[in-house]
């Protein structure tokens, strides 16, 4: 039995944000790169929930907090930097970004994405990665990156749906 992921539990997102910013400061310092205020703010916004955010959503959120117009290239540059430093992931099917719970480590990403509430949970099950790399290798394919995105419904949304179905049947 797999434990319920943190993203699916009620918790203080401030702890997620603080941990992400601390890890980012350390990783950037060790790499000799600058975590500017703008990059830090984008990372903070990404970590405010466990829901993937698109670049334009982030742009609008930045505009609200800064009370000034933000140009799309500003957001994309920050996202590119955060991706390069392995602090976030891009979820291709949503064209959105989510914080990486194991920043600075090279790893395959497997995402469980809930259609209803929008959360995305990152998992990294080595057997899945190994099996997919083996299939690619057998096909003569050299695998440079690997990301699996599984869309469905989280346990909470499934439970809510069951309760709604029971209520409507009564």
C-alpha positions as CSV (number, residue, x, y, z in Angstrom):
1,X,0.0,0.0,0.0
2,X,1.4,3.4,-1.0
3,X,1.0,6.2,1.5
4,X,-1.2,9.1,0.6
5,X,1.2,11.7,-1.0
6,X,1.7,15.0,0.8
7,X,0.1,16.8,-2.1
8,X,-3.2,15.0,-1.4
9,X,-3.1,15.8,2.3
10,X,-4.2,18.9,4.1
11,X,-1.0,20.7,5.1
12,X,0.7,24.1,5.4
13,X,2.0,25.0,1.9
14,X,4.3,27.5,3.6
15,X,6.4,24.6,4.7
16,X,6.6,23.4,1.1
17,X,7.5,26.9,-0.1
18,X,10.2,27.4,2.7
19,X,11.8,24.0,2.0
20,X,11.8,24.7,-1.8
21,X,13.4,28.2,-1.4
22,X,16.0,26.9,1.1
23,X,16.9,24.0,-1.3
24,X,17.0,26.5,-4.2
25,X,19.3,28.9,-2.4
26,X,21.7,26.1,-1.5
27,X,21.7,24.5,-5.0
28,X,22.2,27.8,-6.7
29,X,24.9,28.9,-4.4
30,X,26.7,25.6,-4.9
31,X,26.4,25.9,-8.7
32,X,27.6,29.5,-8.7
33,X,24.4,30.8,-10.2
34,X,22.1,33.6,-9.1
35,X,18.6,33.0,-7.7
36,X,17.3,36.5,-8.4
37,X,14.3,37.9,-6.6
38,X,12.2,37.3,-9.8
39,X,13.2,33.7,-10.1
40,X,12.6,33.2,-6.4
41,X,9.1,34.7,-6.7
42,X,8.3,32.4,-9.6
43,X,9.5,29.4,-7.6
44,X,7.4,30.5,-4.6
45,X,4.3,30.8,-6.7
46,X,4.8,27.4,-8.2
47,X,5.1,25.9,-4.7
48,X,2.0,27.6,-3.3
49,X,0.0,24.6,-4.1
50,X,0.6,21.2,-5.7
51,X,-1.3,22.3,-8.9
52,X,0.7,22.8,-12.1
53,X,0.7,26.4,-13.3
54,X,1.1,27.7,-16.8
55,X,3.4,30.5,-17.7
56,X,0.6,33.0,-18.3
57,X,-1.0,32.1,-15.0
58,X,2.3,32.8,-13.3
59,X,2.6,36.1,-15.3
60,X,-0.7,37.3,-14.0
61,X,0.1,36.2,-10.5
62,X,3.4,38.1,-10.6
63,X,1.6,41.2,-12.0
64,X,-0.8,41.1,-9.1
65,X,1.9,40.8,-6.5
66,X,4.1,43.4,-8.1
67,X,1.3,45.7,-9.2
68,X,3.0,46.3,-12.5
69,X,2.9,44.7,-16.0
70,X,5.2,41.7,-16.5
71,X,6.3,40.7,-20.0
72,X,6.0,37.0,-21.0
73,X,9.8,36.7,-21.7
74,X,10.5,37.6,-18.0
75,X,8.4,34.6,-16.8
76,X,9.9,32.2,-19.5
77,X,13.4,33.2,-18.6
78,X,12.7,32.5,-14.9
79,X,11.1,29.1,-15.8
80,X,14.0,28.2,-18.0
81,X,16.5,29.0,-15.2
82,X,14.4,26.9,-12.7
83,X,14.2,24.0,-15.1
84,X,18.0,24.1,-15.8
85,X,18.7,24.1,-12.1
86,X,16.3,21.1,-11.7
87,X,14.1,23.0,-9.2
88,X,10.9,22.5,-11.2
89,X,9.4,20.2,-13.8
90,X,7.4,20.8,-16.9
91,X,4.2,18.8,-17.3
92,X,4.0,18.5,-21.1
93,X,0.3,17.5,-21.3
94,X,-0.7,20.6,-19.4
95,X,2.0,22.9,-20.7
96,X,2.5,23.8,-17.0
97,X,5.1,23.7,-14.3
98,X,5.3,22.1,-10.9
99,X,7.9,22.1,-8.1
100,X,10.4,19.3,-7.8
101,X,10.4,17.6,-4.4
102,X,13.9,16.3,-5.0
103,X,15.7,19.3,-6.6
104,X,19.1,19.1,-8.1
105,X,18.9,15.4,-8.7
106,X,18.8,13.8,-12.1
107,X,15.8,11.6,-12.2
108,X,12.9,10.4,-14.4
109,X,9.6,12.0,-13.6
110,X,6.3,10.2,-13.2
111,X,3.3,12.4,-12.5
112,X,-0.2,11.5,-11.3
113,X,-2.5,14.3,-12.4
114,X,-6.0,14.7,-11.1
115,X,-8.6,15.9,-13.6
116,X,-11.0,17.2,-10.9
117,X,-8.9,19.1,-8.3
118,X,-5.8,19.7,-10.5
119,X,-3.1,18.4,-8.2
120,X,-0.1,16.7,-9.6
121,X,2.0,14.3,-7.6
122,X,5.5,13.4,-8.7
123,X,6.6,9.8,-8.1
124,X,9.8,8.1,-9.2
125,X,9.4,4.4,-9.3
126,X,12.7,3.0,-10.5
127,X,11.1,-0.2,-12.0
128,X,9.0,1.9,-14.3
129,X,12.0,3.9,-15.4
130,X,14.1,0.8,-15.9
131,X,11.3,-1.0,-17.9
132,X,10.8,2.0,-20.2
133,X,14.5,2.5,-20.8
134,X,14.8,-1.3,-21.5
135,X,12.0,-1.0,-24.1
136,X,13.7,2.0,-25.7
137,X,17.1,0.2,-25.8
138,X,15.6,-2.9,-27.4
139,X,14.1,-0.6,-30.1
140,X,17.6,0.9,-30.7
141,X,16.5,4.2,-29.1
142,X,18.8,6.2,-26.9
143,X,16.8,7.7,-24.1
144,X,17.8,11.2,-23.0
145,X,14.9,12.1,-20.8
146,X,11.9,10.3,-19.5
147,X,8.6,11.6,-18.2
148,X,5.4,9.7,-17.6
149,X,2.1,11.5,-17.1
150,X,-0.9,9.6,-15.8
151,X,-4.2,11.4,-15.7
152,X,-7.1,10.3,-13.6
153,X,-8.6,11.1,-10.2
154,X,-6.9,11.4,-6.8
155,X,-8.3,9.4,-3.8
156,X,-10.0,12.5,-2.3
157,X,-11.9,13.3,-5.6
158,X,-12.9,9.6,-6.0
159,X,-14.2,9.6,-2.5
160,X,-16.1,12.8,-3.0
161,X,-17.6,11.4,-6.2
162,X,-18.7,8.2,-4.3
163,X,-20.4,10.4,-1.6
164,X,-22.2,12.4,-4.3
165,X,-23.3,9.3,-6.0
166,X,-24.7,7.9,-2.7
167,X,-26.5,11.1,-1.9
168,X,-28.1,11.3,-5.3
169,X,-29.2,7.7,-5.1
170,X,-30.9,8.3,-1.7
